[in-house]
């Protein structure tokens, strides 16, 4: 169980990092002033923002699931 928990922790961290990278790439793809974040958000289609938010959400769920599986023996005694 601990190994599966470590896999989910790693996967969750990777997905959350990927979500941040996706947002950085969206902001850096424009050649304008990056201080105008609202203009960039209005110019980017909403489904693109949904992809990054879903990636972060699934990463967070995977991370929490991994922590639960990793510390399962401390939460539920005698679980194997």
RASUL-V256131 format. One record per backbone hydrogen bond with DSSP energy under -1.0 kcal/mol. NH is the residue of the N-H (numbers start at 1). CO is the residue of the C=O. Records with the same first field share a line. If there is no record, write none. Layout:
NH=CO ; CO
This chain:
5=1
6=2
7=3
8=4
9=5
10=6
11=7
12=8
13=9
14=10
15=11
16=12
17=13
18=14
19=15
20=16
21=17
22=18
23=19
24=20
25=21
26=22
27=23
28=24
29=25
36=33
37=35
40=36
41=37
42=38
43=39
44=40
48=45
49=45
50=46
51=47
52=48
53=49
54=50
55=51
56=52
57=53
58=54
59=55
60=56
61=57
62=58
63=59
64=60
65=61
66=62
67=63
68=64
69=65
70=66
71=67
75=71
76=72
79=76
